[in-house]
Amino acid sequence: MQRSEAARAACLALGIVVAGSSAACRKTPRSVTTMAATCVPGGPLASAPIGAAHDANDLTFTLYRSTSCKAENMAVSGFVVRHALGTLAAATPARAAIWRSLGYGGGDQPGRAELDAWKVAAGNLAYTSGARVFYESSLHLDPAFEMQSGTAFGQTFEALDFKRRPEKTRERIGAWVAQATGGQLRGALPKELVGDEAVLVVGTAFGIEGPWQTPFNPEITKEEPFTLRNGSTRRVPMMSQLIPAEYGELDGVQLVDLQLGAFDGRLSVLFVLPALGTTLETIERKLDRATYDGWLSRLRGSAVHCAIPRFKAETLLDVTPAVTALTGTEIDSTRVFSDVAKGAPLKLVHQVSVTVDEGGVKAAASSAGTYSTAVEHETIPSFVADRPFLFVIRDRQSPGSPVLLIGRVGNPQSESAR
C-alpha cells in the first residue's frame, strides 16, 4: 500500500518497560520529537486493589487523567501500556488478578489474543505490531517467565550486551521499534530512554495507517483562526467538508465520529469539542468510562459541516507512578531473571505519535455531495474544531467500543506538530 505524507490518518504507540535504569526520561534530547520535558506523572491516585476488575477503557481514561501534561498536543495508549505490564506479570502467582486489573478478560492468552484479533481485522491495511523482551546476555530469564509471557502475550526474546555495549543495544532496540511501527519511528533509542544501567527492556509497539472513509479535499483546506488555551489565536490549516458522519451533543459538548475506510469499518476517530467558554481541562477532569459511554449514546448518523485542523500529537513520558497506582502493586524483575535475588525497579516509558490530515492513502467512500439533496430542508449541524479538543481512536464494533488511543490538541501548529 502506497504511503502519503499529505493524506493519511496515522498513529503509532510504543510502551517500553526498563529495568535497572535510573536515567530514563529525565531529559530527552531535542533531536527526539517528544514531550518529555513537559509531560510528567500527575498527582497520587487511589490504589486499585488487585483482583478488582477494570474495564480496559476505564483504565485508559484513568491513565489519561492521571498524567499531568503541559504539552499542547499529547496522547496516551492504554493498549500498549496494558500489554507491557501484563507481560511482566505473566510469571507472578497473582497474574490472573493483575490481568483483570489491567482490563483483560479470562483465558491463558489475553495479550496474544488481542494482538492477533487486530491483525486479522486489519486485512490489507498498513498495520504493524510487535512484542519483544530484550535482556542482558549475562543474565538468564526465568523459565516460567519466558514460557508464560510468550504464551500469554506473544513475546519473543533477544539477548543483548546491555552492560558492555549499551549504545549498540539501543541501536538494535531502535531497529526493532522501526520494524514494529512500519518505519514510523526510526533511529536508536536515546540514552535518556534506555540508560547505561538497563538490563531489561519489555517493548510493545504498533503502527497503523489508513484512509478516512470519506477523505477531505486538500484543495479546500485553508488557513483559519484557532483559539489557543491561553485565549490568543493563530491561523492553522483547517480541513473542511460536508461529510457523512455520526454527530451528537451532550451538555454543550459537540461530538463527531469519522470512520476510517479500513478494518472493515471497525476503526473511527471521535472528536470531542467543549462548549464555548468551557475549558478542555474541565472535560478532561470528568473523563471516565461513564462519560465516554454517554457520548457514544448521543451519536446519530447525519451529514455534518465538519472543520478540523491538520495536527500531529507526540508524547514521551514516564507513567510508572500512575500505572503502579492503577494496578495496586509494584512489579519488579525478581521473577523475570532466574539469577537475580533482588529485582531491579521497573520504569514504564510511553511514547505515542499521531498524525491526522486530509484523507489517507485511498479514497474508498462516496462523496459527501450525495448527502446534500437528502438533507437540503433540514438543519445541518456544524462541527468546527477552532479551539482545543479531544480525539479518541476507537473500535466501533467490539462491546464497549474499546479505546485504542486518546489525546488532545491544544495547538495544531505547535512545535510538536511540525
TIGUPA-186592 format. One record per residue: residue in one letter; x, y, z of N, C-alpha, C in turn. Coordinates in steps of 0.2 Angstrom, whole numbers, plus 5000, padded with zeros to 4 digits. Layout:
REM residues N
AXYZXYZXYZ
...
This chain:
REM residues 418
M500449945000500050005000500450065000
Q500350114996500750174995500650215001
R501150245003501050295009501050365006
S500750415010500750485008500750525014
E501250565014501350615020500750665020
A500450685014499950735014499250705014
A499150645015498550615015498450555019
R498450555026498450495030498150515037
A497850465040497750465047498150415050
A498650435053499150385056499250385063
C499350335066499550335073500050275075
L500450285080500850235082500950245090
A501150195093501250195100501750145102
L502150165107502750125110502650125117
G502650065120502650055128503350015129
I503750045133504350015135504450015143
V504649955145504749945152505549935153
V505849975157506549975158506749955165
A507149905165507349885172508049905173
G508249925179508949945181509150015178
S508750055175508950115173508650175177
S509150215179508950275183508950335179
A509150335173509250395169508650405165
A508250355164507750355159507250415160
C507150455154506650505154506850565158
R507450575161507550635165507550695160
K507850685154507950735149508050705143
T507650725138507750695131507950755126
P508450735122508750775118508250805113
R508450865110507950905105507850865099
S508350815097508350785091507750735091
V507550715097506950665098506350705099
T505850695094505250735095504850715101
T504750755106504550725112504250775117
M503850755121503550805126503850785133
A504450755133504650735140504750785145
A504950845142505150905147504550935150
T503950915147503350955150502850905152
C502850835150502450785152502750745158
V502350745164502650715170502050685173
P502150625177501550595180501250645185
G500550635185500150685189500150665196
G499650695200499550685207499450615209
P499450595215499350525218498650505216
L498650435214497950405213497850355219
A497150345220496950295224497150225221
S497550185225497750125223497150075221
A497150045215496649995214496749925217
P496349895221496549835224496649785219
I497149735220497249685215496649635215
G496349625209495849575209495149615207
A495249685208494649725206494649735198
A494149705195494149705188494049775185
H494449795180494449865177494249845170
D493749895168493649895161494249925157
A494449895151495049925148495050005147
N494450025145494350095144494350135150
D494150105156494150145162494950155164
L495350105163496050105164496350155160
T496150165153496450205149496250275151
F495650295152495450355154495750385161
T495850335166496150345172496950365171
L497250325166497950345165497950415162
Y497550425157497550495154497450555159
R496950545164496850595169497450605173
S497750545175498250545180498950575177
T498950585171499550615168499550695167
S499850725171499850805171500350825166
C500050855160500550875155500350945152
K500950985152500851055150500851055142
A501050995139501151005132500451015128
E500451055123499851075120499551015116
N499950975113499650915110499950855113
M499550805115499850745118499350685117
A499550625118499150565118499450515122
V498950465124499150405128498850345125
S499150285125498850225123498850175128
G498250165131498150105136498350045133
F498250035126498349975123499049945124
V499549985123500249965124500449965131
V500250005135500350005142500149945145
R499549925144499249865147499649805145
H499849795138500249745136500949735139
A501249785140501949785143501949765150
L501449795154501349775161501149705162
G500649685157500349615158500949565156
T501449585152501949535151502349525157
L502549585161502949575167502549535172
A501949535172501549505177501449425176
A501649405170501549345167501749285172
A502349295175502649245179502449245187
T502049295189501949305196501349265198
P501249245204500749205206500049245206
A500049305206499449345206499349365199
R499549335193499549365187498849365184
A498349325186497649325184497349385187
A497449405193497149465196497449525193
I498049525192498449585189498149595182
W498049545178497749545171497049575172
R496649555176496049585177496049655179
S496549675183496549745185496849795179
L497149755174497349795168496749795162
G496249765164495649765159495649705154
Y496049655156496049595152495449545154
G495149505150494749455152495049395154
G494649335153494949275155495349245150
G495549175151495949145146496749155148
D497149105145497849105146498249145141
Q497949175136498249205131497949275130
P497849315135497549385134497849435130
G498449445130498849495126498949465119
R499149405118499249375112498549375108
A497949365111497349355108497149425105
E497349485109497149545107497549575101
L498249555101498649575095498449535089
D498249475090498049435084497349455081
A496949475086496249505083496349565079
W496849615081496949675077497249655070
K497749605070498049585064497549555059
V497049515062496549485057496149545055
A495949595059495449645057495749695052
A496449695052496749745048496749735041
G496749665039496649655032497349675028
N497249715023497749745019497949815022
L497649835027497849905030498649905032
A498949965031499649965034499649965041
Y499649905044499649895051500249855053
T500649875058501149835061501149835068
S501449785071501449775079502049735081
G502249735087502749695089502749695097
A503049635099503149625106503749585107
R504249615111504949585112505249605119
V505549555122505949565128506649565126
F507049625127507749625127508049625134
Y508549575134508849565141509549565141
E509949575146510649575147510849505146
S511349495141511549425139511949385145
S512249425150512549385155512049365161
L511449385160510949355165510449305161
H510049275165509649215162508949235164
L508549225159507749235160507549175164
D507049195169506749135172506349095168
P506349035167506048995163505249005163
A505049015169504249025170504049085167
F504449135168504349205164504349195157
E504849165154504949155147504349125144
M504149065147503549025145502949065145
Q502749095151502149125152502049185148
S502549225147502549295144502449275136
G502849225134502749205127502149175125
T501849135129501149105128500649155129
A500649195134500049245135500049305132
F500749335130500749395127501149395120
G501249335118501649335111502349365111
Q502649365117503349395117503849355114
T504349385110504949355108505449385112
F506049345112506649365117507249375113
E507649425115508349435112508849455117
A509349425118509949435122510349485119
L510549545123510949595120511549615126
D512049645123512549655128512449725131
F511949735135511749795138512349825142
K512749785146513249815150513849835147
R514149805142514749825138514649865132
R514049855129513949895123513249925123
P513149975127512450005128512250045122
E512750075118512550115113512250065107
K512650005106512449965101511749935103
T511649925109511049895112510449945110
R510550005111510050055110509850055102
E510450045098510350045091509949985089
R510049935092509649865090508949875092
I508849905098508149905100507749955096
G508150015094507850065089507650035083
A508049985080507949955074507349915074
W507249875080506649835081505949885081
V506049935085505449985085505250005078
A505750025074505650045067505249995063
Q505449935064505149875061504449865063
A504349875070503649855073503149915072
T503449975070502950035069502950055061
G503150005057503150015050503550075048
G504150085051504650135050504450205052
Q503850215056503650275058504050305064
L504450265068504950285072505550255070
R506050295070506750275067507250295072
G507850265071508450285075508550255081
A509150255084509250225091508850255096
L508650215101508350245107508850285110
P508650345113509150395116509350365123
K509950385125510250365131509750385137
E509450435136508950455141508350415142
L508250375137507650325137507850265140
V508450235137508750175140509450185142
G509550195148510150225151510650165151
D511250185153511850135153511750085158
E511250095163511150045169510649995167
A510349995161509749955160509949885159
V509549835161509749765160509149725156
L508549765156507949735153507549785150
V507249775144506849815140506249775138
V505649785140505049755138504649795133
G504649785127504349835122503749805119
T503249845118502649835114502549895110
A502449885103502349935098501849925093
F501449975091501049965085501050025081
G500850015074500850075070500250055065
I499850105064499350095059499350155054
E499150145048499050205043498450185039
G497950225038497350215034497050275032
P496550275027496250325025495550345029
W495350405028494650415030494150385026
Q493650365028493150335024492850385019
T492850445021492650505016493250555017
P493750555012494350605013494150675012
F494550715016494450785015494850805008
N494550855005494950884999495450935001
P496150915000496650965002496651034998
E496251034993496251104989495751144993
I495351114997494851165001495151185008
T495651155010496051165016496251245016
K496151285021496451355021496551375028
E496951425028497151455035496551485038
E496351465044495851485048496051505055
P495751545059495951555066495751505071
F496251485075496151435081496351475087
T495851465092495951495099496351455103
L496951475105497351435110497051435117
R497351395121497151385128497251455132
N497751495130497851555133497451615131
G496951595126496551645124496751685117
S497351675116497651705110497451665104
T497451695098497351655092497851655087
R497851605083498351595077498051555071
R498251565066497951545060498351475058
V497851425057498151355056497751325050
P498051275047497751245041497151205043
M496551225041495951195043495651155037
M495551085038495251045033494451055034
S494051055029493351055030492951025024
Q492351005025491950975020491250965023
L490750955019490150925021490150845021
I490150815026490350745027489850705030
P489750635028489350595031489650565038
A489350575043489750555050489150545055
E489450525061488950525067489050585071
Y488550615073488650685076488150675082
G488350715088487950715094488150775098
E487750795103487950845108487650825114
L488050845120487850825126488150875131
D487750915134487850965139488351015136
G488151035130488551085126489251055123
V489350995124489950965121489750945114
Q490150955109489950935102490450875101
L490150825097490450765096490350745088
V490850725085490850705078491350645078
D491050585075491450525074491550515067
L492150515064492350505057492650435057
Q492350395052492550325051493150325046
L493650275048494150255044493950205039
G494150215033493950165027494350105027
A494550075033494950015033494649975039
F495049915041494749875046494049855045
D493749855039493049835038492649895042
G492849955042492450005046492550005053
R492949965056493049955063493250015067
L493750045064494050105067493750175065
S493750215070493450285069493850335074
V493850395072494150445077493550485079
L493450485086492950535089493250595091
F493050655088493250715090492750745095
V493050775101492650805106492850875107
L492350925106492450995106492051025112
P492351055117492051085123491551145120
A491051155124490651215123491051285123
L490851335120491251395120491151425127
G491751445130491851465137491951415142
T492051345139492251295144492951265142
T493351265147494051245145494051165144
L494551155140494651075139494851045145
E495151075150495351045156494751025160
T494151065159493551045163493350975160
I493350965154493150905151493650845153
E494250855153494750805155494650785162
R494550825166494450805173493950765175
K493350765170492750725171492850665167
L493350655163493350595158493450535162
D492950485161492950425163492550375158
R492450315160492050265156491350295155
A491050315160490350335160490250395155
T490750445156490650505151490750485144
Y491250435143491350415136490750375133
D490450335138489850295136489250345134
G489250395138488650445137488750485130
W489450495129489550525122489350485116
L489550415117489350375111488550365111
S488250365116487450365116487150415112
R487450475111487150535108487350535101
L487750495098487950495091487350465087
R487250505081486750485076487050505069
G486850465065487050475058486850535055
S487250575052487050645049487550665044
A487350715041487850755037488050815041
V488650825041488950875046489450925042
H489350985043489851035041490451025046
C491050995043491550975048492151015046
A492451045051493151085050493551065056
I494151035054494651005059495351025056
P495751055061496451065059496851005057
R497351015053497850965052498250965059
F498450905061498850915068499250855068
K499750855073500250805075500250805082
A500250755086500250755093500850695095
E501350715098501850675100501950675108
T502050615111502150615118502750565120
L503150585125503650535128503650555135
L503450505139503350515146503450455150
D503550465157503650415162502950405165
V502650345164501950345168502050295173
T502650275176502750225181502250235187
P502350295190501950305196501150295195
A500950325189500250315188500050245187
V500450205184500250135182500250095189
T500750115193500850075199500250085204
A499950145204499350165207498750125204
L498750125198498150095194498150015196
T498749985196498749915197498749895204
G498949935208498949925216499549885218
T500049885213500649845215501249875211
E501849855214502449875210502749815208
I502749805201503049745198503849755197
D504249715200504949725199505249665195
S505849655194506149605189506349545193
T506149535199506349475203506149405200
R505549405197505349345193505449345186
V505849395184506049395177506649355175
F507149365180507849335179507849285185
S508149225183508249175187508849175192
D509349225190509949235194509949305197
V509449335199509449395202509049395208
A509349405214509049395220508549455222
K508749515220508349575222508149605215
G507549615214507349645207507549715207
A507749735201507849805199507149845198
P507149905200506549935199506349945192
L505749945190505549955183505250025182
K505350045176505150115174504750105167
L504150125167503750125161503750185157
V504050185151504050245147503650235141
H503250285140502650285135502750335129
Q502750315123502850355118502350345113
V502050405110501450405106501550455100
S501450445094501450495089500750485085
V500450535084499850535080499850595075
T499650575068499650625063498950615060
V498650675059497950675056497950735050
D497850715044497750765039497150745034
E497250765028496550775024496250705022
G496650655020496250595018496550525019
G497150515018497350445018497550415011
V497850355011498150335005497650315000
K497050305002496450284997495850324999
A495450334993494850364994494350314992
A493950274997493550224995492850234996
A492650294999491950305000491650354996
S490950364996490550404992490750484994
S490650524989490750594990490150624995
A490350674999489850695004489350735000
G489450754994488950784990488250744989
T488350674990487750634989487350644994
Y487550675000487050685006486750745005
S486950795001486650865001485950864999
T485750824994485050834992484550794998
A484750755001484350715006484250765012
V484650815014484550855020484450925018
E484350945012484351015010483851055014
H483351025016482751065020482851055028
E483451025030483551015037484151055039
T484151065046484751105048485351055049
I485851075045486451035045486951055051
P487051015055487551035061488251055058
S488551095062489251115060489651095066
F490251065065490751045070491351085067
V491551135071492151175069492651175075
A493151135074493651125079494151185079
D493951245081494351305081494551325088
R494551275092494851285099495051215102
P495451215107495651145110495151095110
F495351035108494850975108495250915109
L494750865111495050795112494950755106
F495350695105495150645100495250575103
V494850535100494850465103494850415097
I495350375096495350325091495050265094
R494550235091494150185095493950135090
D493750075093493550015090492750015090
R492450035084491750045084491349975085
Q491649915084491249855083491249815089
S491749815093491849775099491449805105
P491149765109490749785115491149835119
G490749895121491049945125491549995121
S491549985114491950025110492650035112
P493149985113493749995116494150055113
V494550095117494950145115495650125114
L495850135107496550115106497050175108
L496750235107497250295109496750355110
I496950395115496650455116497150515117
G496950575115497450635115497050695115
R497450745115497150815115497550855110
V497250905107497550955103497451025106
G497951065108497851125110498151185106
N498651155101498951205097499151165090
P498751155085498851115079499551135076
Q499851195077500451205074500951225079
S500951185085501451195090502051155087
E502651165091503251135089503251065087
S502851025091502750955090502350935084
A502050985081501650965075501950985069
R502551005069502851025063503250975060
